[in-house]
Each structure stands twice: as structure tokens, then as C-alpha cells.
Amino acid sequence: MDAMKIANSIPMWIACGIAVALVIVQAVVFAKNAYSAGKKVGLTDKQMKGAIKSSAITSIGPSIVILSGMLSLLITVGGPMAWMRLSLIGSVMFESIAAGFGTSAVGVTLGADKLTPLALDMAVWTMILGSIGWVIFATFSANRMDKVQTKLTGGDPAKLTAISGAAIIGAFSSMSASHLVRMNKNSIACVLGAVIMGILVTVSDKMNIKWLREWNLTISILAAMIITAVI
């Protein structure tokens, strides 16, 4: 049987749809609990709605990047797996690399050679097994992270802010560095995104443009992508 027919079959859509449904339910439960917690700590409806709006707008840019990655993954491993994997994990780079490692194990180059049922099987298992550690770690450690947080910071909120900020900067710096050293269009897009983001942040802060602050990330990602594609 043709591998892509298997990849886009009804059973695959059903199996992947169950996983995506669980993610949606989880998101709804988290949102409701967060809203209830906000009420308990004294946040107003206006403040929480503002936070929801800002978060939704900020997520547009990264979501478009993931969508573009999903389209490329859709061609190689089928619609159901692309939809499910990027709904659960969201890492375009990991999914593409993992699928490529899986198919290469049986002598098939992802995107170049015709996909065989065995290669599809290997790609799916590699993507799943390669990320299952994150799920297991989060499941068994989430309820203990407050203790870890207290030990690391000694209960000092300022230390927690510093550690969290350093972790975020380190993570994004690591991802950006891998693109910058390639000296190709990835490098150009990375530099452009940083420059555009810096300009937008400066303008929005100096002129106190609230809506621009919310759209900074989305605009910088899209602008960098478009400019890089044109040149």
C-alpha cells in the first residue's frame, strides 16, 4: 500500500484527532483555572481580558511560523501527523529533523526519495519517542517545581525573576546562534527580526503605543520572513 495513503487515512486522522482534542481540553481547563485564580488574587475582569488579548495577539507570529512548518511536514509525513505533532510539541525544527532521522535509518531521504510504509513507520516512531521524555518529565515533576523553585531562590522573588530571565535569554540565544553561524538566509532573517523588533520596541515605548507593543513580535517575525523571501 502507498505510504501517503496510510499517512492520510481515516484511522490516522481519528488517532491524531484524539490527541489534539486532549490538548484543546487541557487548554480550556487551564484557562478556566487561571481566570479563577486571577479573581482570587484580586485581578479585575479588565486586567484579565487585557492579558488574554495580548497573549492571543502575541501568539499569532509564532503560530504562522509553525503553520509554514506544518505545510512542509504535511507533504512528507501526511496531514494527520503534521497536525498532531505541531499541536502537541510545536517545534518545527525538531519534527523535521526527527522524521528525517527515522526515514534515513531505512535508507530513505525525507523529501527526496519516495516514502515507503516502513520509512513512514520509522519517522512516526522517531518523532514520538524523541519527545516522549519531555512529556514524562513534565508529568512527574510539575507538582514538585515549586519546591525546586524555593530551593534555587530561597524564596526571593527577585532571584526568581533573574533566573527566569536568564533562562529565556539563554534559550533564545542558543536557537538564534544556530542560525547566525550558517551565514545564509536563515542568518539574514534572524538579524532582520532582531533589528525590526528593536525598532518596534523603542518606538512603542517612547510613543507609548499600546497596540504596537502587543503586535511587536508578530510584525517582526512576518516582516523578517517576507523580506528574506524577497531578497
N, C-alpha and C positions, 0 to 999 in steps of 0.2 A: 504493500500500500504506500502511496505517496506520502512523504513526511509532512508536507504542508497541509494535506488533508487531515491528517491526525492532529496537527497543531491547531487547526481551526475547527475541529469537530465539535459537535454539541456537548459531548461529555466533558471536553476540556473547558468549554465556556461555563458549564454548570459547576465544575470543580473549582475553577478560578473565581467564579462569581460568589461562591460561598465565602471564600477568604476575603474578598473585597467587602462583602456585606458585614462581616465581623468588624472590619476596620471602620466602616461607617457607624455601626452601633457603638463601638468604642469611642469614636469622636463625639457622638451625641451625648453619651453618658458623661464624658469628661467635661464637655461644655456646660451641661446642666449642673454638675457638681461645682465647677469653677464659679458659675453665676451665684449659686447658693452660698459658697464660701465668701464671695465678694460682698454679699448682703450682710453676712455675719461680722465682717471686719469693718463695716461702715461705708463701703463704697456706694455711690449713688448710681441710679439707673443710667444717668447721662454719662458718667465716667466709664461704666462697663460697656455701654453701647459704643462709646468713642474708641475704646480699646479693641472691641470686636471689629469695628470698621477699619481701624488702622492695620490690624493683623490681616484682615481679608485683602486689603489693597496691597500690602507688602508681599503677600504670598503670590501675587499674580506673576511677577517677573520670574521667580524660580520655577513656578508651575509651567510657564511657557517653555523654559529650557528643558524640563522633564518631558513635556509633550513632544518636543522635537526629538528627544532621545527615544521616546516610546515609538515614534514613527519608524525609526531605523531598526529598532528591536523587533517591531511588528513584522517587518519584511523577512527577518532572519529566523525568528522562532515562533511566529504566529501572533495573532491578536490577543487570545486569552492570556498567554503567559506574559506578554508585554504589559498588558493592562494590570494583571495581578501583581507582578513583581514591582512595578513602579508605583503601585498603590500602597504596597506594604513597605518597601525599602526606600524607593525614590532616588537611588544612586545610579544615574545613567552610566557612569564610568565603570562601576563595579559589575553591573549586569552584563554589559557588552564584553568586558574582559573575561568574566566567569564563563559566559556562553562560548566564547572563543576557545578558552582552555579546554572546555568539555568536548567540543567537536574535534579539536586538534588531537585529542587523545586517541581518536579512532581514524585519524588521517584525513579529516575533512576541515578545510579552511572556511571559517564562517564568513558568509557574504561573497565568497569567490566560487567555491565548489557547490554542487548540488547537495542539498541537505538530505541525509538518509534517516530512516527511522531510528537507527542506533545512535547517530550523531545528535538527533533531537533529544533522545533519551539522556544522553551524556550531558548535553547543555542544560537541560532542566535540572538534573540531579546536582550538577556543579553549582548552579545558581542557588539552589535551595540549601545544600549542605554548607556552602561557603558563607552563608549569612545566618545560619541557624544558631550559631554561637551568640550573636547579639541578642536574639530573642530569649534564649535560655538565661543569659546573664541578667538581662533586664527583669525577667520574671522572678528570679530568686533573690535579686539584690535591691529591687526598687524600694521595698519596705524597710530596708536597713540603711539606706543612703543618708537619712537624717543623722544617724549615729556617726557615720563616716564624716559627714559634714561638720559635726560638732567637734570631733577629734582633730580634724585638719585646721579648723579656725578657732577652736577654743571658745566658741560661742560669740565671736566677734563679727558682726555684720560687715564691717569694713574689709576684713580679711577675706570673707566670702566673696564680696564684690570684686576684689583684686584677683583672686584665684579664678573666678568665673570669667572675668575679662581676659586674663592671660590665656586661659584655655581656648577661648573663642578666637583670639588673635592668632594663637599658635596653629589651630586647626585650619583657619582660612589661609594663613601664610604658607602652610605646608602644601595645600591644594594649589595655591597661586604659583608657588615656586616650581612645581612640576610642569606648569605651562610656560612660565617665563624662560626656563632654560632650553626649551625646544627651538626658540628663535624662528617661529613660523607664525601662521595666522592665529594660532592659539595665544601666542605671546602678545600679538597686536591687540587682540580682543581683551586680554587681561589688563593691559596697560590703559587702553581706552576706557574700559569700565571703571578703573580706579580714578582716572582723570575726570571723567564725567561725574562720577559720584562725588568727588571732592568739590567740584564746581557747584553742583546742586546743593550739597550740604551747606556750603558757605553762603550761597545766595538765599536759601530758605531760612538760615539762622539770622543773617544780617537784616533781611527784609521781613522777617517773621511771617513767612508764608506757610501756614499750617498744612494746606493741601499738598504743597510741594514736598514737605517732609515725609508725608505718607507715600508719595509716588516716587521718591528718590531712587530706591533700589530697582523698581520695575523699569523706570525710564533709562537708568544707566545700563542695565542688562540688555534691553532691547536696542538701545542706540549703539552699543558696542557690537552687538551681533550684526545689525544691519550695515554699519559702516565697514566692518571687517568683511562681510559677504560682498559688498560692492567693490572694495579695493582688491 
